[in-house]
Amino acid sequence: MHRAFVIAGCALLAATGTVPGLDLIRDGTAVSTIVVPAQPTALEQEAAQKLVEHLEMASGARVPVERESGQVTGTIISVGKTQRR
């Protein structure tokens, strides 16, 4: 499945010369949510936290982390074995 997305993305880039935007942070405000499984492993929690830290360092905005059973808004960034795609 992942390979199909990579191939589709490369085809889109080759055909148009651009890749459509995917907003994670807009105008200094998070417009996405990092989603972890309902019962995340320690590694999944650590990965999500590292992603929060790096996005905040790069943009100044703090992206929230929610379990997939929680309230999720905006663009979804799945970390770990979530049911959301």
C-alpha positions as CSV (number, residue, x, y, z in Angstrom):
1,M,0.0,0.0,0.0
2,H,2.8,2.4,1.0
3,R,4.6,1.7,-2.2
4,A,1.5,2.6,-4.3
5,F,1.4,6.0,-2.6
6,V,5.1,6.6,-3.3
7,I,4.6,5.6,-7.0
8,A,1.5,7.8,-7.3
9,G,3.3,10.7,-5.7
10,C,6.3,10.3,-8.1
11,A,3.9,10.1,-11.1
12,L,2.1,13.3,-10.0
13,L,5.4,15.1,-9.5
14,A,6.7,14.0,-13.0
15,A,3.4,14.9,-14.7
16,T,2.9,18.4,-13.1
17,G,6.3,19.4,-11.7
18,T,4.7,20.1,-8.4
19,V,3.2,18.3,-5.4
20,P,-0.1,19.5,-3.9
21,G,0.2,21.2,-0.5
22,L,-0.5,19.4,2.7
23,D,-0.8,21.9,5.6
24,L,0.5,20.8,9.0
25,I,1.1,24.3,10.2
26,R,-0.4,27.5,8.7
27,D,0.5,31.0,9.7
28,G,2.3,29.8,12.9
29,T,-0.6,27.7,14.1
30,A,-1.0,23.9,14.0
31,V,-3.7,22.8,11.7
32,S,-3.0,19.1,12.1
33,T,-3.0,16.4,14.8
34,I,-0.6,13.6,15.4
35,V,-2.6,10.5,16.0
36,V,-1.2,7.5,17.9
37,P,-3.0,4.1,18.5
38,A,-5.6,3.9,21.3
39,Q,-3.0,1.9,23.3
40,P,0.3,3.2,22.0
41,T,3.6,1.5,22.8
42,A,6.4,3.4,24.5
43,L,8.2,3.6,21.1
44,E,5.1,5.1,19.4
45,Q,4.7,7.6,22.2
46,E,8.3,8.6,22.0
47,A,8.2,8.9,18.2
48,A,5.1,11.2,18.4
49,Q,6.8,13.3,21.1
50,K,10.0,13.7,18.9
51,L,7.8,14.7,16.0
52,V,6.1,17.3,18.1
53,E,9.5,18.7,19.2
54,H,10.9,18.8,15.7
55,L,7.9,20.5,14.2
56,E,7.9,23.0,17.0
57,M,11.6,23.8,16.5
58,A,11.0,24.2,12.8
59,S,7.8,26.3,13.0
60,G,7.2,27.6,16.5
61,A,3.8,25.8,16.6
62,R,3.0,22.9,18.8
63,V,1.1,20.1,17.1
64,P,-1.2,18.2,19.4
65,V,-1.0,14.5,20.0
66,E,-4.3,12.5,20.4
67,R,-5.1,8.8,20.7
68,E,-7.1,7.7,17.8
69,S,-10.2,7.3,20.0
70,G,-9.9,11.1,20.9
71,Q,-10.9,14.3,19.2
72,V,-8.9,14.7,16.0
73,T,-9.0,17.8,13.8
74,G,-7.2,18.9,10.7
75,T,-4.6,17.0,8.8
76,I,-3.9,13.6,10.4
77,I,-0.3,12.5,11.0
78,S,-0.5,8.8,12.0
79,V,2.3,7.5,14.1
80,G,2.4,3.8,14.8
81,K,-0.2,1.1,14.0
82,T,-3.3,3.3,13.9
83,Q,-6.6,2.4,12.1
84,R,-6.7,5.9,10.5
85,R,-5.2,6.3,7.0
